[in-house]
Amino acid sequence: MRAVTVGRSGAEPELVQLPKPEPGEGEVVVKVEYAALNPADWQAAGGPGPATAFPLVLGTDFAGRVDVVGPGENRFRVGDAVFGLALRPGGCSGSYAEYTVVHQDGPVALVPAGLDPGTAAALPTAGTAAAQLLAVTGLRRGQSLLVVGAAGGVGSCLTQLAAARGIRVVALVRGDERRRMALLGAAGAVDATAGDAAGAVRAVCPEGADAVADLVSGDPVGFARHAAHARAGGLAVAARPGADPAALTGPVEGVAFRLHPSVRLLEALAAAAAEGGLRTPLDAELPLEKAPGALAQNRAGGARGKTVFAV
Ligand SMILES: NC(=O)c1ccc[n+]([C@@H]2O[C@H](COP(=O)([O-])OP(=O)(O)OC[C@H]3O[C@@H](n4cnc5c(N)ncnc54)[C@H](OP(=O)(O)O)[C@@H]3O)[C@@H](O)[C@H]2O)c1
């Protein structure tokens, strides 16, 4: 089968031929129709990470159909339309491939009627992260949330979920994204590259935001700069490793975010997407062969929603 892999930690991703994977007990092989790009994919390729098995098939998010059911009882049947995160222990069976292996106890759910597989593939990591980041903030109706990096995959979902709860979202983006972010429900958008971003945020939230979700900082200095947009007693949540929120000094509490995907949350996100209540803006739909270039491009920045690969 075709798969996009790295042969060792830090190697360039490449399209290779691999044997079709076999399911173990409680597992299923999924014929992947779409995989979705997340920054974690190039972060994993750059290693060192938990993955120990090479070649490492990149990608976690997928949508497709159950092709083979492994030995033992299983909640899935051949032909089921499924989506979720491919998180096989060892990390060797990713989603950038014609076939991937997932366990029935893993974060995998049925694709509901009315949801196309490309959109389903775009949801798992971005949607789960957005929902759980919002839960971590504990914000209530009428409070304010500054989303740093709001135009990307997680930010687009987070903006919508927060706005739907009556939270005032301020999007901190690079470039003029006022129209895009307003369509997603943001109350305002501040261009981080246009001079006095701090002043522009204060113009919308004079006391500072009740919470800041920092989706971009991978270092303590950048995170502290964004956390300073929160009010005294407010919260700043770091989505990226390296931000080191524990090192934050001053009147804002820093919290590190970790993803905990679940079947129940996937089902809820998919239902919302099928009903039109949650949109996952698609930046690009590309053939799998284009994944190495798309990973490099995402690493360089500029994402506006999700990139999916048709397999
Ligand atoms: N901890 C966890 O479990 C977890 C789970 C999910 C995601 N994450 C992390 O969350 C981050 C965001 O994920 P994603 O899927 O949303 O990524 P994405 O789709 O690539 O979006 C990132 C967005 O941030 C923008 N950006 C970059 N630097 C910026 C800056 N200084 N100011 C304003 N905007 C900036 C980018 O556009 P421009 O470059 O044009 O500005 C892009 O729109 C990733 O690093 C990912 O690894 C962590």
The ligand as an SDF file (V2000), in Angstrom:
LIG
                    3D

 48 52  0  0  0  0  0  0  0  0999 V2000
   -1.5490   19.7400   23.3720 N   0  0  0  0  0  0  0  0  0  0  0  0
   -2.3150   19.0270   22.5550 C   0  0  0  0  0  0  0  0  0  0  0  0
   -2.7540   17.9460   22.8860 O   0  0  0  0  0  0  0  0  0  0  0  0
   -2.6740   19.6030   21.2060 C   0  0  0  0  0  0  0  0  0  0  0  0
   -3.7840   19.1470   20.5090 C   0  0  0  0  0  0  0  0  0  0  0  0
   -4.0870   19.7340   19.2860 C   0  0  0  0  0  0  0  0  0  0  0  0
   -3.2700   20.7350   18.7690 C   0  0  0  0  0  0  0  0  0  0  0  0
   -2.1830   21.1240   19.4870 N   0  0  0  0  0  0  0  0  0  0  0  0
   -1.2870   22.1660   18.9640 C   0  0  0  0  0  0  0  0  0  0  0  0
   -2.0300   23.3430   18.7300 O   0  0  0  0  0  0  0  0  0  0  0  0
   -1.3950   24.0650   17.7000 C   0  0  0  0  0  0  0  0  0  0  0  0
   -2.4420   24.5690   16.7030 C   0  0  0  0  0  0  0  0  0  0  0  0
   -2.9650   23.4740   15.9880 O   0  0  0  0  0  0  0  0  0  0  0  0
   -3.7800   23.7270   14.6420 P   0  0  0  0  0  0  0  0  0  0  0  0
   -4.2300   22.3970   14.1600 O   0  0  0  0  0  0  0  0  0  0  0  0
   -4.7950   24.7750   14.8210 O   0  0  0  0  0  0  0  0  0  0  0  0
   -2.6110   24.2920   13.6910 O   0  0  0  0  0  0  0  0  0  0  0  0
   -2.7610   25.0040   12.2840 P   0  0  0  0  0  0  0  0  0  0  0  0
   -4.0140   24.5510   11.5970 O   0  0  0  0  0  0  0  0  0  0  0  0
   -1.4750   24.8470   11.5760 O   0  0  0  0  0  0  0  0  0  0  0  0
   -3.0000   26.5450   12.6540 O   0  0  0  0  0  0  0  0  0  0  0  0
   -2.0540   27.3330   13.3120 C   0  0  0  0  0  0  0  0  0  0  0  0
   -2.5020   28.7810   13.0720 C   0  0  0  0  0  0  0  0  0  0  0  0
   -1.7130   29.6690   13.8620 O   0  0  0  0  0  0  0  0  0  0  0  0
   -1.3930   30.8060   13.0660 C   0  0  0  0  0  0  0  0  0  0  0  0
   -0.2450   31.4550   13.6850 N   0  0  0  0  0  0  0  0  0  0  0  0
    1.0320   31.0380   13.7580 C   0  0  0  0  0  0  0  0  0  0  0  0
    1.7870   31.9050   14.4590 N   0  0  0  0  0  0  0  0  0  0  0  0
    0.9410   32.8990   14.8320 C   0  0  0  0  0  0  0  0  0  0  0  0
    1.1150   34.0910   15.5890 C   0  0  0  0  0  0  0  0  0  0  0  0
    2.3050   34.4220   16.0900 N   0  0  0  0  0  0  0  0  0  0  0  0
    0.0390   34.8760   15.8160 N   0  0  0  0  0  0  0  0  0  0  0  0
   -1.1600   34.5650   15.3150 C   0  0  0  0  0  0  0  0  0  0  0  0
   -1.4020   33.4450   14.5960 N   0  0  0  0  0  0  0  0  0  0  0  0
   -0.3430   32.6320   14.3520 C   0  0  0  0  0  0  0  0  0  0  0  0
   -1.1670   30.2200   11.6810 C   0  0  0  0  0  0  0  0  0  0  0  0
   -1.3350   31.1210   10.6060 O   0  0  0  0  0  0  0  0  0  0  0  0
   -0.1680   32.1670   10.1820 P   0  0  0  0  0  0  0  0  0  0  0  0
    1.1180   31.3750   10.1270 O   0  0  0  0  0  0  0  0  0  0  0  0
   -0.6080   32.7090    8.8580 O   0  0  0  0  0  0  0  0  0  0  0  0
   -0.1760   33.2020   11.2380 O   0  0  0  0  0  0  0  0  0  0  0  0
   -2.3370   29.2170   11.6280 C   0  0  0  0  0  0  0  0  0  0  0  0
   -3.5300   29.8540   11.1920 O   0  0  0  0  0  0  0  0  0  0  0  0
   -0.3390   23.1330   17.0750 C   0  0  0  0  0  0  0  0  0  0  0  0
    0.9660   23.4790   17.4860 O   0  0  0  0  0  0  0  0  0  0  0  0
   -0.7020   21.7810   17.6320 C   0  0  0  0  0  0  0  0  0  0  0  0
    0.4020   20.9200   17.7370 O   0  0  0  0  0  0  0  0  0  0  0  0
   -1.8630   20.5810   20.6720 C   0  0  0  0  0  0  0  0  0  0  0  0
  1  2  1  0
  2  3  2  0
  2  4  1  0
  4  5  1  0
  4 48  2  0
  5  6  2  0
  6  7  1  0
  7  8  2  0
  8  9  1  0
  8 48  1  0
  9 10  1  0
  9 46  1  0
 10 11  1  0
 11 12  1  0
 11 44  1  0
 12 13  1  0
 13 14  1  0
 14 15  2  0
 14 16  1  0
 14 17  1  0
 17 18  1  0
 18 19  2  0
 18 20  1  0
 18 21  1  0
 21 22  1  0
 22 23  1  0
 23 24  1  0
 23 42  1  0
 24 25  1  0
 25 26  1  0
 25 36  1  0
 26 27  1  0
 26 35  1  0
 27 28  2  0
 28 29  1  0
 29 30  1  0
 29 35  2  0
 30 31  1  0
 30 32  2  0
 32 33  1  0
 33 34  2  0
 34 35  1  0
 36 37  1  0
 36 42  1  0
 37 38  1  0
 38 39  2  0
 38 40  1  0
 38 41  1  0
 42 43  1  0
 44 45  1  0
 44 46  1  0
 46 47  1  0
M  CHG  2   8   1  16  -1
M  END
$$$$
